């Protein structure tokens, strides 16, 4: 017998009401946790994918589209850029690393990325099975792609034009899977990787090429195109030189991943703020409901409280009892809400994976969840304050004389 | 024992209690008699230390309770005074057993389930330990209320109109119960009543004459 068991007994005695309050609070908390988990993971993944990439050079158009298409592979490219000019930029003294990307095709929604091995190294990718691509039309696939499409080493598949599944299929040149990557949590998990030449080969029919294995030598430099160039600066000074150099001297444009992702988050942020406001309204109404429940219960319990005083309870004990009841209610609601938030996030993550978007998981814990639990506890205690104060002020003799 | 000296109380300037002198030996059995409105309940509350009289001295078990701080009074009451209220007021959210443990907990005593079971057994309630108060008959509930009042072995046991609304047979049973339990823990017993049937059973009687 202690304050916890007494509080629990009272909560059980009006279980329907208790359940309702717990549910209301849990809903609000779950919404907050869902938001925290998804934004934290999106933020982390976006940062991870853009790590070490200081600048993206692509065709003129929306800079955000350049970033979305070249770093996150979530959008179609703005167009292609001429090979010759990218070579000049690659040799610029401000550039430490330049990774070419040739995009345009996909396999069942997974982007086919023509690039160099430097792209794999940039993300520290490890090959789980097989090897890296060497010849044209050899493909290395990300862990998610392998799992979702059930592709094994040696399997052949046809790429199709565009990022959707409705594009024109390149029937004549099937890819062969020669390697499968370990899961890395980066964008590599959900793309198909091959040499730039493989991507050129897909469109070789336009240029009358016979032997696609030697395509790099058969195409004239003017006919070669990249989609984007991922740049790492040689020094911080490069940030002042290179974007201007690119934007002034070519048909290309330079887009900053840091700036564009920040802009993207500020746009998403409006939606997140609205949802967060909604969640806080839920939590507030849960607090109000707990308050009303405790306040009403106080009326039924005035004799119980007076009796406890006759048994030796101090006013402070009754105050604590009521506060504890609010706290207990809130903590149960808070814990359930956090569990529910994780479950919701996992469900959402599953749906996103099916839709071939960025993956989000509920099986992770972030530190701000402790604050959410503290928020729930705070709401419980505040809701119990006035009832607790009334319990503290119980007039024993007066109450008992009337009953 | 307890002693009252020149105790007076008033509500809104209206005198409701006037006790010039009342001394009781430890273990003595008393009836407090008086018509309705003569201040029986008020005096019981004064003896229980849940109401401070406007004036006068009150001592219970050698302790001048007028001198105690409010929180010391609460502790003292929990340990030394048992009260059986007219309407019983068992706590319905708790089992019978927990109603008894609650008395130990609130008094700041070590919780002793063995003692609680012993009291329940002596009142023929051993099989009701896990029942909830609303599942009990009125007679059983009254015995639980008595059990809760004596579980801490009080020095003073107070009962407010315990026999009103009871038929003659039950009236005798309840009276026996209170007398036996008071003797068992050596408590001074005060029964506030206007029930004429029990007058002959209790040796000491104090008649309240009203405040006027």
Boltz contact constraints between the chains, C-beta under 6 A:
constraints:
  - contact:
      token1: [A, 1]
      token2: [B, 101]
      max_distance: 6.0
  - contact:
      token1: [A, 1]
      token2: [B, 105]
      max_distance: 6.0
  - contact:
      token1: [A, 1]
      token2: [B, 111]
      max_distance: 6.0
  - contact:
      token1: [A, 9]
      token2: [B, 93]
      max_distance: 6.0
  - contact:
      token1: [A, 9]
      token2: [B, 94]
      max_distance: 6.0
  - contact:
      token1: [A, 10]
      token2: [B, 93]
      max_distance: 6.0
  - contact:
      token1: [A, 13]
      token2: [B, 93]
      max_distance: 6.0
  - contact:
      token1: [A, 303]
      token2: [B, 89]
      max_distance: 6.0
  - contact:
      token1: [A, 304]
      token2: [B, 91]
      max_distance: 6.0
  - contact:
      token1: [A, 307]
      token2: [B, 89]
      max_distance: 6.0
  - contact:
      token1: [A, 308]
      token2: [B, 106]
      max_distance: 6.0
  - contact:
      token1: [A, 310]
      token2: [B, 83]
      max_distance: 6.0
  - contact:
      token1: [A, 311]
      token2: [B, 78]
      max_distance: 6.0
  - contact:
      token1: [A, 311]
      token2: [B, 103]
      max_distance: 6.0
  - contact:
      token1: [A, 311]
      token2: [B, 106]
      max_distance: 6.0
  - contact:
      token1: [A, 312]
      token2: [B, 74]
      max_distance: 6.0
  - contact:
      token1: [A, 312]
      token2: [B, 77]
      max_distance: 6.0
  - contact:
      token1: [A, 312]
      token2: [B, 78]
      max_distance: 6.0
  - contact:
      token1: [A, 312]
      token2: [B, 106]
      max_distance: 6.0
  - contact:
      token1: [A, 312]
      token2: [B, 107]
      max_distance: 6.0
  - contact:
      token1: [A, 313]
      token2: [B, 106]
      max_distance: 6.0
  - contact:
      token1: [A, 314]
      token2: [B, 71]
      max_distance: 6.0
  - contact:
      token1: [A, 314]
      token2: [B, 74]
      max_distance: 6.0
  - contact:
      token1: [A, 396]
      token2: [B, 50]
      max_distance: 6.0
  - contact:
      token1: [A, 397]
      token2: [B, 45]
      max_distance: 6.0
  - contact:
      token1: [A, 397]
      token2: [B, 50]
      max_distance: 6.0
  - contact:
      token1: [A, 397]
      token2: [B, 51]
      max_distance: 6.0
  - contact:
      token1: [A, 401]
      token2: [B, 41]
      max_distance: 6.0
  - contact:
      token1: [A, 403]
      token2: [B, 87]
      max_distance: 6.0
